[in-house]
Each structure stands twice: as structure tokens, then as C-alpha cells.
Amino acid sequence: MATAHQAGLKQLDYVLITHYHRDHVGGVPPLGERIKIGTFVDHGPNMEDSDVTNADYAAYEKTVVGHTHVAVKPGDELPMKGIEVRVLTSAGEHIASPLPGAGEANPYCANEPAAPTDNTENARSVGVLIKYGHFRFLDLGDLTKKKETDLACPINLLGRVDLLLVTHHGLDLSNSKMLVWALHSRVAVINNGAHKGASPAAWQIVHDSPGLEDLWQLHYAAQSDRDHNVADERIANLKENCEGKGLRVSAEADGTFTVTNDRTGAQKTYAKK
């Protein structure tokens, strides 16, 4: 709500739910009590049989009543003026053809170990590519490695992106080298918690990915070490008991974009390429 107020918003036209785990959907009921919501977007019914996920999905369903609801499929686009929001993954399915400009053979597939099947909601995440002019932003929710393989091998279906929201909070259940490196992201943001995500192995894969100019984090990863955390000026929250500061991104149609750390006000602009 602080972010909505900061942006001058009195309503949210869309709320996109990647999947039904508590850290992604648990805040929806209180959100719906505090601000007007237009359309809810998700992958359709819950596909994980666990008590906590069933309970959270039931609470979500109650909130959605009376609102427009869209269950998206891979290849769908949300009708948003001025930007393109294309669905890449949903309900365990993925786009079948490469995006425009993508489709190259992926050299990083050869040495990637086979990933196990994941029957949780993570593997059903709605993943989207958001384009504004030449700016490309990728968010795959909590998609896990076997599903990442579908997008990356034997050809890269996604192409390259300017900004990557690091998948699954930077956990090493996701973030396979074959996908992360194929994206050639200019900047990556890990939406981790103090004690969740930014796993050293996944952090290192993102950090070392070809063409990466900067890595930013939502929290200092307290369970990691100094070598696997970025510099303090690129971390929104340094302590576990924090004020919940964020990282904001503004983009221009020519591909220029700026990341701002709300904790410090520091920002960095990445010029068009």
C-alpha cells in the first residue's frame, strides 16, 4: 500500500498472481480490503494438494468474487495500453515457439544435469515478459529447473532481456545456468528475504552470467556470507527487522532504465544499447 500511495494510485487495474503459495497470494485478502482492484490474473485452479496451499487458495477465491478474473495460458497477452505483457508459462505449460528475435541454439544446455519433476505450485507459475518499447523485463515467478529447461533447451525460446527478476527468490531449486546465462540480462534483482533465497550457488550463477552489469537484492542474505551479497548500496533492506523498503525501476521506450533504492535514494541509470 505504501508503494501504491507513492505512485499516486487509487486502484489497481490488474493483480497478477503467479501461483498459490503463501508468500505470493497470502496478502491478497487484506490488499482487497484496502484498495480497489479491477482484474485478477492467475493460472486457474490450485494444482497442489497441501493443507496450507488449499487454505490460501480458498481465501484468494473469496477475494476474487465480484471482480473480473482471467486465467491465462502461454501465448496470451494482457490488454494493457502502451506496454506488452506476454504470458510465457502457466499451469505447467509453456510457449511452444520462440519469441521474436529468439530461437538460437543454447550452448549452455550440454552440461546441465537433468532436473527432477516438481509437482508443487512453483512449477505452475505464471511467467511473463513485459516489453515497453525496447525495454524487456522477465518474471518467471517461482518456476523450477525442469520447467526452465523447457524454455531454454535445446533452443532459447526467450531471447535476451534487459532486467531479470531472479526466479524463486534466488533459490537453487531454480536458476539453472542454461536459462540464466542464455538470457544475457543487463541487470538482475533478487527478491529475497533475510532468511529466504539468494542461495550462494544460485547467486553465483546470476552474478557470473554473461553481460550482467549489476545485481541488486531486496534484503541482505543473513544466512549467506559477505562474498554472496552485493554491496550495501544495492540492497534495499540490510536488517531482518526492517522497514520493508523496495527497489523501483523506471524505463524509457528506447531501452534506458533506472533502478532506485528506496532505502537510500541512490539510483543508477542503464543507458540504451
N, C-alpha and C positions, 0 to 999 in steps of 0.2 A: 504493500500500500504506500509505503514511503516513496518507492520508485514511481508508482503511478502519479502520486501528488507532485513529485519533482518534474514529471513530464507534462503536468497540466491536464491529465486525463480524468474525465468524469465517468467514462465507461470503457470496457474492453470489448472491442468488436469480436475478437477471437481469443479463446483459450485453448491451446493445443496440449493435450495430454499424451506423452509418448507411450506410457504403459502404466499399469496399476499398482506399482509398488509404492509404499507409503511416502517415501521421500519425493515422489513425483506427483502423487494425486491426493495425499493426505490433507493438504492445505486448501483444497477446493471448496469444501463446505463453508469454512469461515470466510474465504475470499468472496464467495457468492453472497454472503450477508453484508459485505462492506462496499461492494461496487457493482454496478450494473454490468451484466455480461450478455453479449449478443449470441455468439455461436460457440458451441463446444465441438472440438475436433479430436477424434481418437481412432483407434484401430478396430473398434467394435467390441463385442463382449470379452470379458476377462477369460483368459485361457490357462490360468494357473490355479490348481486346486489346493490352496492352503488357507488356513483359517484367517490369518491376518489380511491376505490379499482379497479374499472373498468379502470380508467386512469392509475394507476400504472401498472396494468396487461398489458395494451396496450403498454406501454413503454418497459416493460420487453419483450413482444413478438417481438418487433422490434430488440432488442439486440440479441435475440436468433437466428434470421435469419442468416444462413450461418454456424451455429455451430451444432454439434451433440446434440440431445435433447432426453432425456429419461424420460418418465412419469412412475413412479414406482408404484407398487402395494404391499400390505402387503405380506411378504414372499420373495420378491425379494432380491437379493444380488448384490452389485456393484462389478464389476471385478477389484478389487484393489489388487495389489501384496503385500503379506506379512501381510495384515490385512483383517478382515471380517467386512463388512458393511451390516447389515441386516435391511431391512425395516420392521417396526412393524405396522405402521399406515400410511394411505394415502387416501385422498379424502373421509374421513369419514368412511373408513373401517379399520379393524384391523386383526391381525393374528388370526387364528381360533384354533390353537393348541399351547400348552406350548412350550417354548424354551427348549433345552436340559438342564436338571437339575432343571427346574421349574415345576409348576403344583401342588404345595401344596395348601391345603385349606387355605384361608386367614382369620385369626381370627378378623381382623380389619374391616371386611365388616358389621358386625352385627349392629353397632351403627352409621353407616354413613347415613345421610339424603339423600333422593332422590335429584338428581341434575336436573336442568332444561335443556331442549333441547337448543342447541346452533346452530343457523343457519348461523353463520359467518364463515369466512375463518379459524378462530382459530381451530375449530373442524375438519377441513380438513387437519391439519398439517401433514407433513411427519415426522414421528418419527423413529429414527434409534438407533440400538445398535451397537457400534463399539467394536470389540474384537481384541486385539493384544496379542497372547499367552493366558496367564491367566488374563490379564487386560481387564476389561469390563467398557465401558463408555456409558451412556444413555442420549439421547437428544430427547425429545418429542415435540420440537417446542413450540407452544402456545396451545397445546391440553387442552381442558377444562374438567370439572369434569365428565360430563356424559360419555365422551369417556374414561376418566381414569377408570371409573367403568368397562367398557368392558375389560380392561386389567387386572384388579385387582380382580374382584369378579365374581363368588364365589371362583374361584381359581386364584392364582397369575401366570399369563402367562409368566412373565418376569424373575422371579427368583431374584437373588441378583446382585448388581453392586458395583464396586469399586468407581466410580466417577459419580455423578449426576449433569448434568446441570439443575438447578432448572427450572421447567416448567413455561413458560409465565412470565418470568422476576421476578418470586416470587409474582405474584398477587394471591389473594384468590379466583378468578374465577377458578383457577386451584389448584393443590397441595392438593388434598384430602388426608386425613390421611391414608385411606385404601390403597392407592397406595404408598405414600411416605414411610410409615413405613414398608410396605411389602418388599421394595427394600433393606433395611438394608445397605444403602450406607455408605461407609467409609468416604468419603469426598463429599461435595456439594459446587457448585459455583452458585451464583445468578448473572445473567447478567442484573442487574437492572440499571436504571438511577438515577440521583439525585432526580427526582420527578416522577419516574415511577417504580413500582414494589417494592419488599421487603416489602409487606404489613405485618403489625405486626402479624396477625393471621396465614398467610402462613409461614412467617419467623419462628414463634414459632413451627409450625408443623415440619418443616425441622430441626430446631435446636434440637428438642427433639426426633428425630427419632432414633430407636434402633441401636446401633453400630456406630453412627456418631462420628468421631474423630475430624473433623474440618469443619467449614463453612467459605467460602470466598465470598466477594462481589466485583462487578465491581465498584460501587460507594457507597459513604456514602448516606444513605437514608435520605434526608433532611426533609421529611415530616413525618418521624417516630421519635422515641426517642432513647436515648443512649442505653436503655435496649434491643432494637431491631435492633441494628447494631453490627457487630462483632468488635473486636479490630482493631485499625488503621493499624497494620502491615499486616492484612489480607484483606485490602481494597485497590484496585488499584487506585482509584481517590477519594480524600477527599472533593473536592470542585466542585460545579456545573460548574464553568468556569475552566475546567481542560485541561490537555494536551492529554487526551484520552489514558491513559496508560492501559495495559492489564494484564491478568493473563495467564501465559503459563504453559502447562502441558507436561511433557515428561514421557514416560512409557517404562518399560522393559518387555520382554516377560514372565518373571517369576511372574509378577504382581506388582512389585515395581514401584512406580511412584512419581514424584516430581512436586510440584506446585511452580512457581516463580512469585513474584510480581514485575512487570516491573517498578513500581514507585520507589521502594526502593532497588531492587535487592535481597531482602530477599527471602529465599526459604525453603521449608520443604519437606523432603522425607518420604514417607509412605512405610515401608518395606513390602515385600510379606507376605501373610498369607496362 
